[in-house]
Amino acid sequence: MALICLLIALFAVALVRFAPGFGADELSLDPRWSEQSRAAHSAQANRGLMELYWLYLKGAARGELGVSTSLGAPVAELLAERIPVTARLVGEGLLASWILAVSAALLLVRWPAAMADIPAALLTGLLLCLPAALIALGCVLAGAPARLALAAIVFPKLFRYCRDVLRHLADAPHVLAARARGLPDGRIVLCHIFPAALPQLFALGGISVSMAIGAAVPVEAFCEWPGIGQLVWKAALGRDLPVLVNLTMVVAVVTLCANAMADAAVRFWGQAGTT
Amino acid sequence: MRLPRKAALIVLLAILAGSVFSGFVVPHSYETQFRDNLDEPPSWRFPLGTDPLGRDRLARLLYGSRLSLILALAAAAVACVIAGAGGTAAGMLGGRWERLFLGATDVFLSLPWLFLFLAVRGLIPLNAAPITSAIATFVLLGLLGWPGPARIVRAAARELRQADFVLQARAAGRPLYRVLLVDVLPNLRPVLRAQFWVSVPVFIAAEATLGLLGLGAAEPLPSWGMLLRELENYDAIAAKPWLLAPATALVGVLVCFHLVLSKEESLS
């Protein structure tokens, strides 16, 4: 994971280094500076990629991530202010979407009726066809909270996956054996189908963090939510590369950690299931 | 073919035809300004009214549909070419190359694409021409959209690696690149075709999100995302419901795509 983070950092620094206008400075247009001073300044500004990378890593180790060109504030301060705000939104939205998705999928597996399946398929199908920004905009128009917008974006993907996994397991031999023994349907779903689906749901948990962080950009932009989604949107509009690359790094680390935790949970559950 | 799929296909073809032959449907360009008809409601002359700059909304919707559909197809082609090349090579070579390839796709798939896109989008100069920014948006979408299809192509190529005709070709001394081009790629065509069509609605929706955020095509060029920006004027929507026409068209097209592609989606 450390190697992947270093590679992403290199990618981020390369973006800044090769962006149009890199090294350009107001100083180069200031007639009060001599030609030699301008040349010296330009040589210092136009550093090579690897030198920049090394400086970036040294700065990052000290907690210095540069200064935002559009907001004029240190990037580390901006991130420290906004990460908890986004974490709350993503946490609440994900919790709501997971509870909804798993409950609805369990209910559909417990009572597999076409009457319930068709509306569920239509609702999730329609939500999947709506671009994330349009869902966020619709929630703003309806006066719904931002967390609901985020849940509405993530829910259909989670629900469809959960429903498919649970349905697949409903035909597994151990479930058929439990049915043949006459166990109640509710107990079969909760004690035999759901636990067997947990490894796959843990794996989906890691991916859902990435989905929710991506969905946070339009949600925060339209719902005026002052988190990193709104920050990255404003930075992209203002071509604020120091903010963009550091945010990409932070998001990469968070999603890689979420996936690593999901993998660990899958392994732990697998071992617990076999012992 | 079931009835909903047939109906969806007809609607899609009608929208595609309307957008491609927009010059026959509306007689003026998307950027022509009618300065005596600013912000007008729908009429016989302007069926969807005009915008605050006096431009015909129907002309902009039709031209925007053409741009979004054509560029989404192009982005899907870019993604499938990368996925096809990488996935086939990784599946056929196997070993560490395959592991390296899977690691790369895992990293790309685990990162939120919107953050990556915004970081790379920052490289496009502010003074880029509108068509350049539109093309760059879709090319970037294509470049970031390859990992999902690539994993599926890799899995299909891996199955072919042990197929009798591939083993026979390798045993006959045919070079690997010829085996890839002559024996493997033609057999991967159905998988690539399915991935191509499944990617198109994804890129259309992605462009709409970017356009609404102000990061898609630039004025005066219309795209679906750009046209949706009028919805940000919340108060105007109740008084002018025709502002919802681009959103309705976009959602209609995406629903039709999902209906038509339901079989391919279930396969992927």
HADDOCK unambig.tbl for C-alpha pairs under 7 A between the chains (distance, minus, plus):
assign (segid A and resid 19 and name CA) (segid B and resid 123 and name CA) 5.05 0.50 0.50
assign (segid A and resid 20 and name CA) (segid B and resid 123 and name CA) 6.49 0.50 0.50
assign (segid A and resid 20 and name CA) (segid B and resid 125 and name CA) 6.55 0.50 0.50
assign (segid A and resid 129 and name CA) (segid B and resid 251 and name CA) 6.19 0.50 0.50
assign (segid A and resid 129 and name CA) (segid B and resid 254 and name CA) 5.44 0.50 0.50
assign (segid A and resid 129 and name CA) (segid B and resid 255 and name CA) 5.83 0.50 0.50
assign (segid A and resid 130 and name CA) (segid B and resid 251 and name CA) 6.14 0.50 0.50
assign (segid A and resid 131 and name CA) (segid B and resid 205 and name CA) 4.94 0.50 0.50
assign (segid A and resid 131 and name CA) (segid B and resid 206 and name CA) 6.79 0.50 0.50
assign (segid A and resid 131 and name CA) (segid B and resid 208 and name CA) 6.52 0.50 0.50
assign (segid A and resid 131 and name CA) (segid B and resid 209 and name CA) 5.87 0.50 0.50
assign (segid A and resid 132 and name CA) (segid B and resid 209 and name CA) 6.24 0.50 0.50
assign (segid A and resid 133 and name CA) (segid B and resid 209 and name CA) 4.87 0.50 0.50
assign (segid A and resid 133 and name CA) (segid B and resid 212 and name CA) 6.64 0.50 0.50
assign (segid A and resid 141 and name CA) (segid B and resid 234 and name CA) 6.61 0.50 0.50
assign (segid A and resid 207 and name CA) (segid B and resid 110 and name CA) 6.36 0.50 0.50
assign (segid A and resid 210 and name CA) (segid B and resid 110 and name CA) 6.18 0.50 0.50
assign (segid A and resid 210 and name CA) (segid B and resid 111 and name CA) 6.11 0.50 0.50
assign (segid A and resid 210 and name CA) (segid B and resid 112 and name CA) 5.29 0.50 0.50
assign (segid A and resid 211 and name CA) (segid B and resid 112 and name CA) 6.37 0.50 0.50
assign (segid A and resid 213 and name CA) (segid B and resid 112 and name CA) 6.63 0.50 0.50
assign (segid A and resid 214 and name CA) (segid B and resid 112 and name CA) 4.89 0.50 0.50
assign (segid A and resid 214 and name CA) (segid B and resid 113 and name CA) 6.86 0.50 0.50
assign (segid A and resid 214 and name CA) (segid B and resid 114 and name CA) 5.71 0.50 0.50
assign (segid A and resid 214 and name CA) (segid B and resid 115 and name CA) 6.82 0.50 0.50
assign (segid A and resid 236 and name CA) (segid B and resid 118 and name CA) 5.72 0.50 0.50
assign (segid A and resid 236 and name CA) (segid B and resid 122 and name CA) 5.73 0.50 0.50
assign (segid A and resid 239 and name CA) (segid B and resid 122 and name CA) 5.01 0.50 0.50
assign (segid A and resid 241 and name CA) (segid B and resid 122 and name CA) 6.72 0.50 0.50
assign (segid A and resid 244 and name CA) (segid B and resid 119 and name CA) 5.32 0.50 0.50
assign (segid A and resid 245 and name CA) (segid B and resid 119 and name CA) 6.20 0.50 0.50
assign (segid A and resid 248 and name CA) (segid B and resid 115 and name CA) 5.96 0.50 0.50
assign (segid A and resid 248 and name CA) (segid B and resid 116 and name CA) 6.53 0.50 0.50
assign (segid A and resid 252 and name CA) (segid B and resid 111 and name CA) 5.80 0.50 0.50
assign (segid A and resid 255 and name CA) (segid B and resid 110 and name CA) 6.36 0.50 0.50
assign (segid A and resid 255 and name CA) (segid B and resid 111 and name CA) 6.37 0.50 0.50
assign (segid A and resid 256 and name CA) (segid B and resid 110 and name CA) 6.89 0.50 0.50
